[in-house]
Amino acid sequence: MKVKAPVISFDSAKKMLEAGAGEIYLGASNGAFKNIAYSARGNSNVHNSRITIDETELKKTVDLAHRHNASVSFLANLPQFSLPSEERSKIEQNFIEYIQTGIQCGIDNVVVADIGQYLLIREHNIDIPCFASVYLATINAEQVKFFKELGFRRVTLEYQMLTREIREICQVEGIDIEVFANFGGTFLNGRCSLYHNMGEELDFGFPCKSKYDVITEDILEKDYPYYDSNLYCSLCSVGKLYEMGVTTLKITGREIPSKVTEDIVRTYSKCIQYLEDNMDYMTARNLAFDECKDFWNKWCSKKRCKYIKNRITSSYV
């Protein structure tokens, strides 16, 4: 098992790798769109002047990762292309050039969020491992088998999963399973329409975590976090996920300060290291937790644990 960390620059890559990341993921600038990128984010956001990198910095970052014996996931996971037919061929060519730029810089795999994207890559005889993005909303073993038959090497599962469901999925042989370690959205990622961080100039925050005025026939509920069923942490489940055969813990956070992400990466990396040293689940968890206790206590107090039964996961249909 390894930790997969978000990167928006060479400097952030250095921090994540030093914190223990075994894989980094990033996107590059491409010039196809004004605000958004093929990495399913804007080229910039209100917190960062840019969150995609140019070709020169990409090559430098890939080389750095490889010196740390870490792999590089290249993001090409913009959920879909809905374009008139006369414009589609130009975008498809630009998309292929984007992938080829990544390959020339030494990336190890490509993350895609659309079956058409995957088929387009294969039609151009580009031989590079492809991973199924969370935007493909994978929640069961039959979907994983489908992606395996298509030729995908890894699948990222949805946020809203339980350990028993992940255990069943991990029984599918011949394909790696990636799950989220922290945070994430309220809704199924592949079906959410509250997109944000797409290059907008205003800070909308996280729409699914915002407060709303809820009006019913008889009641007005003001400032209520109506959509917020977000789960924060999976540290208590890492031991079970490790035992099941989950290969990758993905850390979210291209939009948040790198210092926060760095602490999260370090804690999960330490926990995995302790498990590999044959420590029992809770000892590994407690040792990793104690090294950054002040940071983690604020999340534990919320009782919003991923993958285990609680008031939020009990609401899943």
LOTORZA-974847 format. One record per residue (C-alpha): residue number from 1; z, x, y. Coordinates in steps of 0.02 Angstrom, whole numbers, plus 50000, padded with zeros to 5 digits. Example, Ala and Ser with C-alpha at 12.3 -4.5 7.8 and 13.67 -1.06 7.14 Angstrom:
BEGIN
    i      w      u      v
    1  50390  50615  49775
    2  50357  50684  49947
! end
This chain:
BEGIN
    i      w      u      v
    1  50000  50000  50000
    2  49961  50058  50177
    3  49986  49999  50354
    4  49831  49953  50455
    5  49856  49971  50643
    6  49758  49911  50796
    7  49678  50040  50910
    8  49597  50021  51082
    9  49577  50205  51129
   10  49590  50383  51064
   11  49766  50395  51135
   12  49824  50236  51050
   13  49747  50298  50886
   14  49850  50456  50899
   15  50010  50356  50922
   16  49974  50239  50776
   17  49929  50381  50658
   18  50084  50479  50705
   19  50186  50321  50673
   20  50121  50318  50494
   21  49966  50207  50493
   22  49856  50238  50341
   23  49711  50143  50419
   24  49662  50097  50596
   25  49546  49959  50655
   26  49445  49955  50815
   27  49288  49892  50899
   28  49159  49978  51009
   29  49065  49926  51164
   30  48886  49869  51133
   31  48812  49796  51291
   32  48751  49637  51208
   33  48869  49521  51301
   34  48950  49526  51472
   35  49130  49490  51422
   36  49152  49481  51235
   37  49117  49610  51100
   38  49069  49605  50916
   39  49252  49644  50881
   40  49300  49463  50920
   41  49388  49510  51082
   42  49338  49539  51260
   43  49285  49712  51313
   44  49442  49705  51422
   45  49588  49590  51456
   46  49718  49563  51591
   47  49829  49699  51517
   48  49698  49831  51477
   49  49545  49885  51575
   50  49456  49901  51408
   51  49498  49867  51226
   52  49334  49928  51154
   53  49281  50110  51156
   54  49116  50199  51184
   55  49020  50300  51056
   56  49090  50469  51108
   57  49270  50411  51097
   58  49233  50321  50934
   59  49174  50481  50852
   60  49325  50575  50918
   61  49443  50439  50855
   62  49364  50431  50682
   63  49378  50620  50664
   64  49562  50611  50714
   65  49597  50476  50585
   66  49513  50575  50447
   67  49616  50728  50490
   68  49768  50617  50459
   69  49693  50559  50292
   70  49676  50384  50365
   71  49526  50269  50354
   72  49438  50176  50496
   73  49394  49992  50492
   74  49253  49949  50612
   75  49262  49773  50682
   76  49103  49670  50680
   77  49194  49505  50660
   78  49137  49395  50803
   79  49153  49229  50709
   80  48975  49164  50725
   81  48811  49178  50818
   82  48755  49009  50883
   83  48593  49053  50968
   84  48420  48976  50991
   85  48296  49049  50867
   86  48198  49141  51003
   87  48354  49239  51052
   88  48424  49268  50878
   89  48313  49413  50824
   90  48362  49516  50977
   91  48547  49490  50945
   92  48527  49526  50760
   93  48442  49691  50800
   94  48580  49735  50923
   95  48711  49692  50791
   96  48628  49807  50664
   97  48619  49947  50792
   98  48804  49921  50825
   99  48843  49942  50639
  100  48731  50095  50627
  101  48818  50175  50776
  102  48984  50154  50687
  103  48915  50231  50528
  104  48844  50380  50624
  105  49019  50407  50695
  106  49094  50409  50520
  107  49179  50239  50500
  108  49238  50197  50325
  109  49208  50009  50317
  110  49152  49859  50417
  111  49247  49696  50444
  112  49137  49541  50459
  113  49180  49359  50493
  114  49020  49271  50446
  115  48923  49268  50282
  116  48762  49283  50383
  117  48825  49445  50460
  118  48861  49515  50287
  119  48690  49464  50219
  120  48605  49537  50373
  121  48689  49705  50341
  122  48632  49704  50160
  123  48455  49649  50206
  124  48441  49808  50310
  125  48497  49910  50158
  126  48653  49970  50246
  127  48768  50031  50109
  128  48945  50027  50177
  129  49100  49937  50111
  130  49121  49767  50194
  131  49286  49674  50214
  132  49306  49486  50240
  133  49392  49450  50405
  134  49535  49326  50426
  135  49408  49219  50522
  136  49337  49172  50351
  137  49501  49078  50322
  138  49538  49136  50146
  139  49684  49041  50068
  140  49653  49037  49880
  141  49593  49137  49730
  142  49427  49044  49715
  143  49375  49102  49888
  144  49424  49280  49843
  145  49318  49271  49684
  146  49171  49209  49789
  147  49185  49356  49909
  148  49201  49476  49764
  149  49040  49409  49686
  150  48952  49433  49853
  151  49006  49614  49854
  152  49152  49619  49976
  153  49280  49756  49942
  154  49430  49677  50029
  155  49487  49508  50093
  156  49609  49475  50234
  157  49712  49320  50195
  158  49761  49188  50321
  159  49927  49194  50412
  160  49991  49034  50332
  161  50027  49093  50155
  162  50175  49094  50036
  163  50220  49234  49915
  164  50179  49126  49763
  165  50003  49095  49832
  166  49977  49280  49869
  167  50037  49324  49694
  168  49904  49212  49617
  169  49768  49286  49729
  170  49820  49463  49682
  171  49777  49422  49501
  172  49592  49427  49548
  173  49534  49599  49492
  174  49409  49713  49577
  175  49445  49669  49758
  176  49583  49726  49877
  177  49700  49604  49965
  178  49758  49625  50144
  179  49895  49520  50225
  180  49970  49513  50399
  181  50136  49599  50426
  182  50180  49525  50595
  183  50146  49390  50724
  184  49979  49299  50722
  185  49922  49125  50772
  186  49989  48953  50733
  187  49827  48884  50663
  188  49707  48934  50525
  189  49619  49078  50612
  190  49446  49028  50555
  191  49468  48852  50622
  192  49563  48881  50784
  193  49476  48831  50946
  194  49611  48896  51064
  195  49525  49063  51084
  196  49593  49188  51209
  197  49578  49373  51250
  198  49390  49351  51259
  199  49372  49442  51425
  200  49438  49305  51539
  201  49506  49363  51706
  202  49658  49249  51703
  203  49807  49275  51590
  204  49817  49117  51485
  205  49950  49191  51373
  206  49948  49126  51195
  207  49893  48943  51201
  208  49971  48898  51033
  209  50139  48967  51092
  210  50136  48887  51264
  211  50238  48737  51320
  212  50156  48569  51349
  213  50201  48398  51416
  214  50191  48284  51265
  215  50159  48102  51305
  216  50178  47962  51178
  217  50184  47775  51201
  218  50368  47775  51247
  219  50416  47956  51278
  220  50373  48099  51394
  221  50430  48265  51321
  222  50412  48400  51454
  223  50388  48586  51425
  224  50387  48573  51236
  225  50308  48710  51125
  226  50216  48577  51029
  227  50097  48692  50933
  228  50213  48839  50905
  229  50238  48870  50720
  230  50207  49057  50734
  231  50296  49173  50612
  232  50351  49344  50670
  233  50392  49464  50530
  234  50370  49500  50344
  235  50488  49648  50326
  236  50598  49555  50200
  237  50443  49518  50094
  238  50365  49692  50092
  239  50446  49736  49925
  240  50375  49582  49840
  241  50204  49607  49918
  242  50207  49788  49860
  243  50249  49734  49683
  244  50111  49603  49682
  245  49979  49732  49722
  246  49940  49692  49904
  247  49848  49848  49963
  248  49859  49832  50152
  249  49982  49766  50282
  250  49888  49726  50441
  251  49978  49743  50608
  252  49914  49632  50748
  253  49921  49685  50929
  254  49765  49746  51018
  255  49828  49643  51165
  256  50010  49699  51172
  257  50087  49862  51237
  258  50056  50006  51118
  259  50240  50054  51118
  260  50285  49888  51037
  261  50147  49907  50907
  262  50198  50087  50876
  263  50377  50033  50832
  264  50311  49899  50714
  265  50193  50020  50627
  266  50331  50148  50606
  267  50452  50023  50529
  268  50329  49954  50401
  269  50267  50128  50358
  270  50445  50186  50327
  271  50479  50035  50217
  272  50325  50072  50111
  273  50374  50255  50100
  274  50546  50207  50034
  275  50469  50090  49905
  276  50355  50230  49846
  277  50513  50334  49825
  278  50570  50201  49700
  279  50702  50121  49810
  280  50743  49938  49776
  281  50670  49807  49894
  282  50823  49774  50002
  283  50877  49955  50018
  284  50701  50001  50078
  285  50701  49856  50198
  286  50874  49893  50267
  287  50842  50078  50294
  288  50678  50042  50386
  289  50762  49904  50487
  290  50910  50013  50538
  291  50797  50147  50612
  292  50742  50023  50746
  293  50880  49894  50736
  294  50884  49840  50919
  295  50699  49799  50915
  296  50705  49700  50753
  297  50865  49602  50784
  298  50780  49495  50916
  299  50648  49440  50789
  300  50771  49413  50647
  301  50876  49299  50756
  302  50729  49178  50768
  303  50725  49150  50578
  304  50536  49145  50579
  305  50499  49245  50423
  306  50325  49258  50349
  307  50285  49211  50169
  308  50456  49142  50121
  309  50523  48965  50125
  310  50590  48909  50293
  311  50574  48759  50408
  312  50400  48812  50463
  313  50324  48862  50295
  314  50399  48703  50220
  315  50285  48604  50336
  316  50126  48679  50260
  317  50013  48551  50177
! end
